[in-house]
């Protein structure tokens, strides 16, 4: 895809007297982390491809406060939340999509009681919706017969009960979904949640991401699909630890869709 | 003589009920050591959850073997206890098998109870085997040493003894019935105990009557003892599973409540027009002791039967970290018991200066990924994450006790609006590279 995509910010749209139909909340990982940026870009390409009227907050976006809250710093969390809510409300944002299940959970569940009420969806839900509506179709079936396993992130799965949307995307890609024993409600954490991403683990006999990655590799899948920037990082590290980097890829569902559409 | 037995029975029953009531009241007041919280929304949904999870055991059968045998004990316990009603009537009125006027329904019921008794017996043996022969790892975690394992063993053995007493009582009873002994009217059916009559058939009728009385008394005293033992034991779940599931958290498990006292403080800083100037500044943030928990968290703790499914699903525990959600619940209950006792001795305003943090270390608290696997695994919707999270808040907000990486992360969020040290002006740089 050679076409240059310019990603609109909400303030740019406002200057033209316009408003996005949906705000893409990029999140800190999606903005700054090199690995997660790839997912952000893949998702933007899809948004552009289907012609959705979207925008980002750009430099006006700020951490949702999730890791601060989970680390016990409720004060900092609420400071962040209130500031974000002020921005979102000033732009009269009504619908938000995010590629991070932590941002998704926080804005969806923890912002309302602080005055932030929006329809919040996770990007896998939007992708499924686009597929269901026929706006995203896959002709060549590039994943036909390829074994893919799916890792449920805690904050999309158990925390919010979204198990089917990501799986339906894999189904639409014609991939062969091989489930891990611990999946859906019983999915095992990658080890990054609850602000663990930002500190070393406590003393134990194994790293959680290694335990999880071993389970994923044992399915025989050539791709481990995920829906969360932290899970992706943790499992990628796990694959590296197992020295399987040349055999097993770790990809976000947005990347799989973008690949399938050759975007 | 007959009246003496009745009087003794009524007195025994009264004493047993009195002590039971006293202990339950104490537990109730220990639960109410927690903070007030009104949980009575979505009543229809709450009844549904209770019917499904507690009555219907829907989360027990997620692990099919334990689930199946647990259901045997559960059904056996509930149904066989219907017979206790008859025992009480007989004991008070000096009658024998007073409900036998129900005729064939009665006979079928008695026969059915015998079959249930055997199934309960088998289930108890299987459970003992799972603990001590197969040695399922979750029954041998560090927190299971000592009383926790003894308690579990005692209960299984008591249940076995009670079931055997029931069957023996019926065996002697049917012998007496067949011999036409005075007072022993022919009633009931005995599909199991008919095979036990051989042990007793050589005794004369008057000895058998003594046997029958001994077994009868043993059975009812056993039940009354059991009733009074349960509140001291993890087996309180047989009662508390019902209210505990009714009061379940119905919001998404990812939603961690926002502290209103902090909202007010933040409003005072950012937008004083939204703040309530009359709200007193909070005395303390987060959970230091059980008194800072919601009463529901303490109800959770008293409802816990220490099955350890939470711990066996916990990613931190699986990978050898110290955190065990089950231990969090056991510690919470132990602390509520301790504080309750101290307050009994020294008055309700007294505090012994100890806290929940004396029992649960920071190392345990820090290991939680807030993944909610423990909440999902619990057969009666207990939530250890809320307690862990509240205690973490206390450590962070009151003690500033946190790993240096978290302090750095918080600094970054405060100064750079991201948990990493990137310049906020670079936030959208990625968008120039597509």
Boltz contact constraints between the chains, C-beta under 6 A:
constraints:
  - contact:
      token1: [A, 5]
      token2: [B, 434]
      max_distance: 6.0
  - contact:
      token1: [A, 7]
      token2: [B, 431]
      max_distance: 6.0
  - contact:
      token1: [A, 28]
      token2: [B, 418]
      max_distance: 6.0
  - contact:
      token1: [A, 28]
      token2: [B, 419]
      max_distance: 6.0
  - contact:
      token1: [A, 31]
      token2: [B, 427]
      max_distance: 6.0
  - contact:
      token1: [A, 32]
      token2: [B, 420]
      max_distance: 6.0
  - contact:
      token1: [A, 32]
      token2: [B, 422]
      max_distance: 6.0
  - contact:
      token1: [A, 37]
      token2: [B, 430]
      max_distance: 6.0
  - contact:
      token1: [A, 40]
      token2: [B, 430]
      max_distance: 6.0
  - contact:
      token1: [A, 41]
      token2: [B, 434]
      max_distance: 6.0
  - contact:
      token1: [A, 58]
      token2: [B, 428]
      max_distance: 6.0
  - contact:
      token1: [A, 59]
      token2: [B, 425]
      max_distance: 6.0
  - contact:
      token1: [A, 59]
      token2: [B, 427]
      max_distance: 6.0
  - contact:
      token1: [A, 59]
      token2: [B, 428]
      max_distance: 6.0
  - contact:
      token1: [A, 62]
      token2: [B, 417]
      max_distance: 6.0
  - contact:
      token1: [A, 63]
      token2: [B, 413]
      max_distance: 6.0
  - contact:
      token1: [A, 63]
      token2: [B, 417]
      max_distance: 6.0
  - contact:
      token1: [A, 63]
      token2: [B, 418]
      max_distance: 6.0
  - contact:
      token1: [A, 67]
      token2: [B, 419]
      max_distance: 6.0
  - contact:
      token1: [A, 68]
      token2: [B, 410]
      max_distance: 6.0
  - contact:
      token1: [A, 68]
      token2: [B, 413]
      max_distance: 6.0
  - contact:
      token1: [A, 70]
      token2: [B, 370]
      max_distance: 6.0
  - contact:
      token1: [A, 71]
      token2: [B, 406]
      max_distance: 6.0
  - contact:
      token1: [A, 72]
      token2: [B, 392]
      max_distance: 6.0
  - contact:
      token1: [A, 72]
      token2: [B, 393]
      max_distance: 6.0
  - contact:
      token1: [A, 72]
      token2: [B, 396]
      max_distance: 6.0
  - contact:
      token1: [A, 73]
      token2: [B, 396]
      max_distance: 6.0
  - contact:
      token1: [A, 73]
      token2: [B, 410]
      max_distance: 6.0
  - contact:
      token1: [A, 74]
      token2: [B, 259]
      max_distance: 6.0
  - contact:
      token1: [A, 74]
      token2: [B, 262]
      max_distance: 6.0
  - contact:
      token1: [A, 74]
      token2: [B, 393]
      max_distance: 6.0
  - contact:
      token1: [A, 75]
      token2: [B, 262]
      max_distance: 6.0
  - contact:
      token1: [A, 76]
      token2: [B, 410]
      max_distance: 6.0
  - contact:
      token1: [A, 78]
      token2: [B, 262]
      max_distance: 6.0
  - contact:
      token1: [A, 78]
      token2: [B, 263]
      max_distance: 6.0
  - contact:
      token1: [A, 78]
      token2: [B, 266]
      max_distance: 6.0
  - contact:
      token1: [A, 79]
      token2: [B, 266]
      max_distance: 6.0
  - contact:
      token1: [A, 82]
      token2: [B, 266]
      max_distance: 6.0
  - contact:
      token1: [A, 82]
      token2: [B, 270]
      max_distance: 6.0
  - contact:
      token1: [A, 105]
      token2: [B, 254]
      max_distance: 6.0
  - contact:
      token1: [A, 109]
      token2: [B, 252]
      max_distance: 6.0
  - contact:
      token1: [A, 109]
      token2: [B, 254]
      max_distance: 6.0
  - contact:
      token1: [A, 109]
      token2: [B, 255]
      max_distance: 6.0
  - contact:
      token1: [A, 113]
      token2: [B, 258]
      max_distance: 6.0
  - contact:
      token1: [A, 154]
      token2: [B, 371]
      max_distance: 6.0
  - contact:
      token1: [A, 155]
      token2: [B, 254]
      max_distance: 6.0
  - contact:
      token1: [A, 158]
      token2: [B, 253]
      max_distance: 6.0
  - contact:
      token1: [A, 158]
      token2: [B, 372]
      max_distance: 6.0
  - contact:
      token1: [A, 158]
      token2: [B, 376]
      max_distance: 6.0
  - contact:
      token1: [A, 159]
      token2: [B, 252]
      max_distance: 6.0
  - contact:
      token1: [A, 159]
      token2: [B, 253]
      max_distance: 6.0
  - contact:
      token1: [A, 159]
      token2: [B, 254]
      max_distance: 6.0
  - contact:
      token1: [A, 160]
      token2: [B, 252]
      max_distance: 6.0
  - contact:
      token1: [A, 160]
      token2: [B, 254]
      max_distance: 6.0
  - contact:
      token1: [A, 185]
      token2: [B, 376]
      max_distance: 6.0
  - contact:
      token1: [A, 188]
      token2: [B, 315]
      max_distance: 6.0
  - contact:
      token1: [A, 189]
      token2: [B, 315]
      max_distance: 6.0
  - contact:
      token1: [A, 189]
      token2: [B, 369]
      max_distance: 6.0
  - contact:
      token1: [A, 189]
      token2: [B, 371]
      max_distance: 6.0
  - contact:
      token1: [A, 193]
      token2: [B, 369]
      max_distance: 6.0
  - contact:
      token1: [A, 193]
      token2: [B, 370]
      max_distance: 6.0
  - contact:
      token1: [A, 193]
      token2: [B, 371]
      max_distance: 6.0
  - contact:
      token1: [A, 194]
      token2: [B, 368]
      max_distance: 6.0
  - contact:
      token1: [A, 194]
      token2: [B, 369]
      max_distance: 6.0
  - contact:
      token1: [A, 194]
      token2: [B, 370]
      max_distance: 6.0
  - contact:
      token1: [A, 196]
      token2: [B, 369]
      max_distance: 6.0
  - contact:
      token1: [A, 198]
      token2: [B, 405]
      max_distance: 6.0
  - contact:
      token1: [A, 198]
      token2: [B, 409]
      max_distance: 6.0
  - contact:
      token1: [A, 198]
      token2: [B, 419]
      max_distance: 6.0
  - contact:
      token1: [A, 199]
      token2: [B, 403]
      max_distance: 6.0
  - contact:
      token1: [A, 199]
      token2: [B, 405]
      max_distance: 6.0
  - contact:
      token1: [A, 199]
      token2: [B, 406]
      max_distance: 6.0
  - contact:
      token1: [A, 202]
      token2: [B, 321]
      max_distance: 6.0
  - contact:
      token1: [A, 202]
      token2: [B, 363]
      max_distance: 6.0
  - contact:
      token1: [A, 202]
      token2: [B, 366]
      max_distance: 6.0
  - contact:
      token1: [A, 202]
      token2: [B, 367]
      max_distance: 6.0
  - contact:
      token1: [A, 204]
      token2: [B, 319]
      max_distance: 6.0
  - contact:
      token1: [A, 204]
      token2: [B, 320]
      max_distance: 6.0
  - contact:
      token1: [A, 204]
      token2: [B, 321]
      max_distance: 6.0
  - contact:
      token1: [A, 205]
      token2: [B, 320]
      max_distance: 6.0
  - contact:
      token1: [A, 206]
      token2: [B, 319]
      max_distance: 6.0
  - contact:
      token1: [A, 208]
      token2: [B, 315]
      max_distance: 6.0
  - contact:
      token1: [A, 208]
      token2: [B, 319]
      max_distance: 6.0
  - contact:
      token1: [A, 211]
      token2: [B, 319]
      max_distance: 6.0
